[in-house]
Amino acid sequence: MPCISKSILIAFFIFGSFANAQRFDNVKIETIKVSDHVYMLLGAGGNIGVSIGDDGVFVIDDQFAPLTEKINAAIKALSDKDITFLVNTHFHGDHTGGNENMQKLGATIIAHDNVRQRLETTPKRDGSMKVKAALPIITFNDQMSLYVNGEKIGVFHVEHAHTDGDALLYFTESNVLHTGDTYFKSRYPYIDLKSGGSVNGYIEAVKLGLQLVDDNTKIIPGHGSLSNKAEYALFLKMLEDLKMAVLVEIKAGKSEDEVAKNESITKTYDDLNYGTGFINSEKIRRAFYLSLKQ
């Protein structure tokens, strides 16, 4: 009987890995030119930023492991130089799943201290842990500057926003901001409360991002199409409006379920289709309640 159980378990993991790889077979990597040498790659998972130039290829996030070959092919179409650095905006698998593969391609991985800690301690879906090659080897605790491909790139940690390890990256000459998952364009965001995220921290992250941009800035959101300051500012207004509405309900003594079922809280933005993404209207009302109630 133990042998049969072991065989079933092995088959489960083999089939699970095969099925997981299969679901990426039809994914196409789309390349969008953002500035003279900065590009945005869309596929499955978080949006990727790419800077090309004399210093090599600088990459922000890497989606899922089965997509690395396609992502690398898209990068090779832009530059024949090696990938030098990879920055993870946070630890979630749709942004870090390709880390091990990217390290094998020559990338030095950079992330916030908490990203490395969470990658080290958070099991993958099959129960295994991230291998050493998938971990950042350069970490920072507040902010840092990188000088790559002819410009300064500011990397800013934002506390307790989407997670506890988020980073924004601003290309000072190209005037491009990559927000990671502290911005879901025209959608309600996923605030990972179990991984250190919070409503107040998320709002502060967007406020910081807005301080960095102007009317000409191109903004690469964590999810969604290329964006701009006006759309980013509307996203902040949505967050602040929902916060105010949920706080009113909390002060009135309403329960989590009562707030979650109160469609009037989000109606203005539901009408703008904000609730059609990964996080629907009920989920965002519940997340705001749980975060603000604390």
N, C-alpha and C positions, 0 to 999 in steps of 0.2 A: 504493500500500500504506500509506504513512504516513497518508493521508487516511482510509482505512478504519479503521486502528487508532485514530485520533483520534475518529472517529464512535462506535466501539465503547466507548471510554473515557467519552465524554460520555453515551452511553446508559446505561452502567453507573451513573454517578453520579446521573443523573436517576431511573432506576428504583430505585436504592438509597434515595434520598431519599423517593420515593413510598412504597416498601415500609415504610420506617422510620416515616413518618407514619401509614400505614394500621394498623400494629400497635397504635396508641394510640386508634383509633376507638371501640373498645368499652370503654375505660377510664372508670370513673365515679369522681368525686372524692367521698369520704365525709367528712363533717364531724362531729367529735366535740368536744363541749364539755368542757373540762378544768377551767376555773375561771370566775369571773365574766366575764372578758374575754379568756381565753386558750383557743385552740382547736387541735386537731390535724387535719390534712387527710391522708387516705390516698388514694393513687391507684396510680401505677406508679413505683417508685423510692423514694428516702428519704422518711421521714415529714416533713411540713411543720408548723412551728409558726406560729401567727398570734396576735398581740395586737392588740386593737382598743380605741380610746378617743379622747379629745379630740385627742391629738397625731397621729392618723392610724393607718395600718395598719403594723405591724411584722411582718416575715416572716422565718422561718428556713428556708432551703433552698427549691428551686423545681422539683425533678424534671427532666423532659425538656421541651425547647422545644415540641413539638407539643401539650403539655398546658396551656400557659400560659393559653389562652382559657378552658378549663374551670376551671382553678385560680382565675383572676380572677373568674369567675362565682360560684364558691363563696365567695370573699372578699366580693364585692359583696352577697351574701345576708346577710352579717354586718354590713357597714358600707358606707356610701356615701362614706366618706372615701378619700383617695388613699393609695397605698402609699408610705410615707416611707423606710423602711430595709429592707434585705435583708441578712441575715448568712448566709454560707456556712460550714457546719461543717467542710468540707474541699473538695478540688477535683474529686472524681469526678463524672462526667457525670450520674448519676442524682440529684445534689444541686445541680448548677450549670447544667444544660442550658438552663434558662429564663432565665439571667442577662441576656442581651441584650434579651429581651422585657420583663423586669421593669424594666430600666433605661429602656426606652421608656415604660413606664407610670409612671415618676417615681421609682423606687426608687434610693436611694443604697446601693451595695453595699459591704459590710464583710467582711473576712476576715483570717486570719493572713497574715503576710508570705509564707510558703511557698506559700499557696494562689494568690496572684497570680502568683508565680514559676512555679508548675507550670502554671497556665492559659496563661501566656504561651509556655511552651516545649513543652507536650505537644500533639501534633497530634490533631485529631479523627479519626474513623474514615475520613473521606474524604481524609485527608492534609492538610487545611487547618488553619490555626491559629485560635484564638479571636480574634474581632474586639475592638477596644478597648472597645466598649460592654459586653462581657461580663465585663470585668475589674473586680475591687474597686478602688474609688478611695480608700477608707480602709482601712489595714492596721495591725496591731498585732503586737508580738513576744512578749508575755507574757500580759497580761490587760488588760481595760478595763471600764469601767462605762458603761452607757447609762441615761438616765433618760427613760423613755417610758411614756405612758399611766398616769401616777400611781404608777410603781414603778421601783425600781432593778433593772437586769438586769446581773448579773455575767457577763462573758465570759472564760473561762479556757482558755488554750492548754495542751494536754497533749502532751509531747514523744514522738515516735517510737512512736505507739500504733497506730491504724488506718493512718495515713499520717504524714508529718512536719508536717502543718499542721492538726491537729484542734482543735476548740474545743467546750467544754461551755458551755451558757447556763443560768443559774439566775435565775428570776423570784422576787425576794425577798418580795414581798407575796402573790403568787398561790401561792407554794410549789410551783412547777413547774420541773422540770429537763428540758432537751432535751440529749440525749447525742450527737447525730450518730451516726456509725457506730462509736463506741467502745462501743456496746451493741446487740447483736442479741438481742432477747428470745427466750429459750428455744431458741436456735439457736447453732451454732458460728459464731464471727465470721469475717469476711474480714479477714485481717491482710495488708495490701499491702506485702510485704517489699521490692518493687522501688521503692516510693515512700516509703521511710523508716519503714515500720511495723515493730514488733517485739513479741514476746511480753511482755517485761518492761515496755516502755512502755505496752502495752495494759492490763496488770494495774494499773500505777500510775494510769492514767486512771480505771479503775473505782473504785479506792480513793479518789481525789479526789472522784469523784461521790458516793460513799457518805458522805463527810464533809459534803457539802452538804445531804443529805436527812434527813428523819425519817420516822416511820411514816405520816404524813399526806401526804407529798409525792406528787404525780402525776408520773410519769416518761414522757417521750416518747422512745422508743428510735429509733435510726436506722431500724430495720426491725422490724416486729411491732406488736402491739396495745399500747394504753396499759398502763403497768406501775407497779410499786410497789417499795418498799425491799426487801421479802422476796424478790421475784423477782430483783431486781438483785443482792442478796447471794448468791443461789444461783448466779447467773452468774459472780460472782467466784470462788466456791468451785470451780466447774467449771474455770476458767482455772488456778487454783492447783493443783488435783489433776492436771490434764493436764501442767502444767509439771513437777511432781515426778516423775510417772511417766516422762516422756520423758527427763528428766535421768538417771534410773536407767539407762535403756537406753543413753544416750550414754556414761555412765561405764563401762558394760559392753562398750563397743566396738562396739555395733550400728551398722549402716549405715542410711542414709536409707530404703532400700527395706525393710529389715527392720522398722524402726519403723513405716513407712507400712502394712505388712501385719499388724501386731500388733493385732488387734481388742480384745484385753484391756485395752489402754491407755484406750480410750474407752467400754468396755462399759456402765459405770454410766450415762453420759449418753446413749449410744446408746439405751438402754432407755427414756429419757425423751424420745426423739425429737429430740434436739439435732442429729442428723446429717441431718435431712430438708429442710434449707434449701439455700441457694446453696452452702454449704460442707459437703460430706459428711464422714463420719468419716475416711476415708483422707486427704482433703485437709487436714484440721485436724492430723492426726498428722504429716503431711509438713511443714506450715508450722511447727509447733512445733519439729520437729527442726532445720530449716534456720535458724530464728531463734536457738535456744538453742545450736546447734553453733558459732555465730559467737562 
